[in-house]
Every structure is written in C-alpha cells, then in structure tokens.
Amino acid sequence: MSTQAADASRALSGPGLAALGALLVQPWRELQHLPPLSWLQPEPAVVLLHADGSRSLWLGDRRREGATPAECAAARFVAVEVPADETLECAVPLPPMPEGDREDAIALAVRTTSPFDAAELVWGWRAVQGGAVALLSTRKAVQARLDAVAASGARTGTPEAWALDRGARPVVLQGFGESARRRLAVRGRRLGGLLLLGALLLALAVLLTPTLQLRLRALQAQQAYDQAQQRLAPVLAQREALAQAQAQQGALHEQMQARVEPLAVLDLLTQAVPDDSFVQRLQLQGDKLTLTGQTPNTAALMNRLSAEPLLRDVRSPAAATRGMTAGRENFTLEMNLQPQALRPAASAVEPSPAAASLAVATPASASASAVAVAASAAAAREPR
C-alpha cells in the first residue's frame, strides 16, 4: 500500500513540478519580445510569394513596407501563400498556460473541429488575445500550391507554407520548410544570449575592477606592514626594554626623593643649635620636627632657628621652665623642615665631625637613639 501511495505521489508531483517550471520560464520568454530585448530573437527575412503573383518581405510577423526587388531576392527563406479560400479559420479560446500545454490544447481543439481527414490535415496557429487562431487546410491543396509556384520557375528552394488570417497576419502551416528557419532563429537567440551574457560579465568586470584593485593594494600594504614588523621586531623589543628601564628609573627616583635622610637632619641641627644648648629628644614626623632640650635662653634659640632658611614656622607649644641646672631652661620647640632639608643632594651634604661620629648610632626613625645623640652632645658641651 505504501509503495502504491509513493508511486501515486511521484506521478502527481512530476507533472506539477514541470508545469510550475514552465510557468516560471514563460514570463522570461515573453520578455524577449519586448523592444529592448527583441534583438535577442533575430528574425530571418522571408520573401512571401502571394497567390496573385506579387511578393512581400517579412521579418517575423512584421511586413517590410517598400521592400525593393533586390532585398526580396537577397532573402534567405521563401514562403508560399495558401489563399484564404483554401483554408479554414478556427478560433480557440484558452486561459493563460505554458507554451507547451497551449500547443497541445490547440492541437486537440483542431482535431476536434477539423472537417478534414486526419492524414490530410495541415494546420498552423498564432497566439491572440484570449487564446489562439488556427488555420486549417489539406495537404493536397498546399502541395498543389507549392507545385504551382515551382512550375512557374520562381526561386523557392524548400519553401514554407503560409496563410494569412483575417487581420492579414501570417500563420505558418506546419510540416513544410519552416524547420530550417526556426533552427536558424534558435541559433541566433543563443548567440544573442551569449553576447548579452558576455556584455553583462564585461560590465561586472568593469564595476569590480576598481574594488579588486583596492583590495589588492590593501593586501600588498598589509603584507609590506607585516614584513616591516618582522624586520623591526628586534628594534621594537629594545625600545620596549628601554621604556621599561626608564619607568623603573623614574619609580626609583621618586622613591629616592621620598626617602628621609636622618643624617642630613642631624647635620642641620648640629649647625643650627648653638654650643650652649643641647637637645635631649628629637622627633621627626614627615616634615614636622619636635625638639626637647635645655638652653640658657629659649627665645634666643627660637630666633636663631627661625633664621635658618631650611626651617620654618618655629613655635613653642609649651612655656619654657627653669631646669635643675642653674641658668638653664627646659624647652620644647616645633618647626617644619623644607623639602631640601629632608632630601639634600649627596654632593651638598658635608656632615660635621660630631654628626659623622653619631651616624653609626642614628637609625631613620628611632627616638631613643636621638636621645642618646642629644645626651652625648650635651656632655660634650657641659662646662667642667
């Protein structure tokens, strides 16, 4: 059962797909008849020998008015007119359909309505609005007309048999010499199609050439850039290493600038504090310096420290008190140091002998060592 269903489905789908393809192709075939594309279907010239003995030149369905005898003689194909009294005109109304189906429908209508014997039937058709027009005749009548033209001595070769409908439009009766002309027309259409395709390809090439050139230049530029990158890779690596070294040097320089040198501060105090005064305690927090010690005159000591260019904002947070030693006062002074006092240049710092002798026992941030230094300085300055 399934096999029969599959066979039935294929039998239905096959003609349906063929009909669909024919319907899709039909508009393109009709498009070739439009004036801009009509040159794709070159129609060979045909000289028509009329029943009254006259001649006319035809290009497809169009009659060439005013054709000269020389042009008629140069025509490659010859057709013989079958008079209207020897033909039967039959109108066949048809709906829109593919060309192959339309011809089959016209053939069926002709066989149905023809009064002639099937073996003697000769017919042709042309499409009209709403269907087609078929012209029927007998093979005997057509052959007699061809023999009559041949007996007259006219140049015929293998003539075609034409009949004119009521509108004086030619209808080719099938089965005579029209096949040669149709083969030539098919070759002409193929050649025209090839020429059109070549023109389209040439136009496409013209349009794409600038883009392809730009693309090629971009690829060449990218290739040159890659090669330059390969050649410059060692130099770029050295530049990167140099940049890293400079960055490390800058960071180290900043660290060196931020480093506090206690020896420079001690040297500054050794030069700023007079010999009759001594410091018992020294405290350094950032650029703030706090001194505690003994001096004969606290006000004079403050004036002297204020005169130092590396010291500023000298003040006494507490009042001076008299010490246990006669003629001496206990003082506590606060002041701010200039940045160059904390980080002097190495060449500019020449510590005094007393500060140099204390450098070994002076760490960067130990107040106890500062007290020991102050005690040693006081012992050295105390009168015996």
C-alpha positions, 0 to 999 in steps of 0.5 A, a space after each residue: 500500500 505504501 509503495 502504491 501511495 509513493 508511486 501515486 505521489 511521484 506521478 502527481 508531483 512530476 507533472 506539477 513540478 514541470 508545469 510550475 517550471 514552465 510557468 516560471 520560464 514563460 514570463 522570461 520568454 515573453 520578455 524577449 519580445 519586448 523592444 529592448 530585448 527583441 534583438 535577442 530573437 533575430 528574425 530571418 527575412 522571408 520573401 512571401 510569394 502571394 497567390 496573385 503573383 506579387 511578393 512581400 518581405 517579412 521579418 517575423 510577423 512584421 511586413 517590410 513596407 517598400 521592400 525593393 526587388 533586390 532585398 526580396 531576392 537577397 532573402 534567405 527563406 521563401 514562403 508560399 501563400 495558401 489563399 484564404 479560400 483554401 483554408 479554414 479559420 478556427 478560433 480557440 479560446 484558452 486561459 493563460 498556460 505554458 507554451 507547451 500545454 497551449 500547443 497541445 490544447 490547440 492541437 486537440 481543439 483542431 482535431 476536434 473541429 477539423 472537417 478534414 481527414 486526419 492524414 490530410 490535415 495541415 494546420 498552423 496557429 498564432 497566439 491572440 488575445 484570449 487564446 489562439 487562431 488556427 488555420 486549417 487546410 489539406 495537404 493536397 491543396 498546399 502541395 498543389 500550391 507549392 507545385 504551382 509556384 515551382 512550375 512557374 520557375 520562381 526561386 523557392 528552394 524548400 519553401 514554407 507554407 503560409 496563410 494569412 488570417 483575417 487581420 492579414 497576419 501570417 500563420 505558418 502551416 506546419 510540416 513544410 520548410 519552416 524547420 530550417 528557419 526556426 533552427 536558424 532563429 534558435 541559433 541566433 537567440 543563443 548567440 544573442 544570449 551569449 553576447 548579452 551574457 558576455 556584455 553583462 560579465 564585461 560590465 561586472 568586470 568593469 564595476 569590480 575592477 576598481 574594488 579588486 584593485 583596492 583590495 589588492 593594494 590593501 593586501 600588498 600594504 598589509 603584507 609590506 606592514 607585516 614584513 616591516 614588523 618582522 624586520 623591526 621586531 628586534 628594534 621594537 623589543 629594545 625600545 620596549 626594554 628601554 621604556 621599561 628601564 626608564 619607568 623603573 628609573 623614574 619609580 626609583 627616583 621618586 622613591 629616592 626623593 621620598 626617602 628621609 635622610 636622618 643624617 642630613 637632619 642631624 647635620 642641620 641641627 648640629 649647625 643650627 643649635 648653638 654650643 650652649 644648648 643641647 637637645 635631649 629628644 628629637 622627633 621627626 614626623 614627615 616634615 614636622 620636627 619636635 625638639 626637647 632640650 635645655 638652653 640658657 635662653 629659649 627665645 634666643 634659640 627660637 630666633 636663631 632657628 627661625 633664621 635658618 632658611 631650611 626651617 620654618 614656622 618655629 613655635 613653642 607649644 609649651 612655656 619654657 621652665 627653669 631646669 635643675 641646672 642653674 641658668 638653664 631652661 627646659 624647652 620644647 620647640 616645633 618647626 617644619 623642615 623644607 623639602 631640601 632639608 629632608 632630601 639634600 643632594 649627596 654632593 651638598 651634604 658635608 656632615 660635621 665631625 660630631 654628626 659623622 661620629 653619631 651616624 653609626 648610632 642614628 637609625 631613620 626613625 628611632 627616638 631613643 637613639 636621638 636621645 642618646 645623640 642629644 645626651 652625648 652632645 650635651 656632655 660634650 658641651 657641659 662646662 667642667 
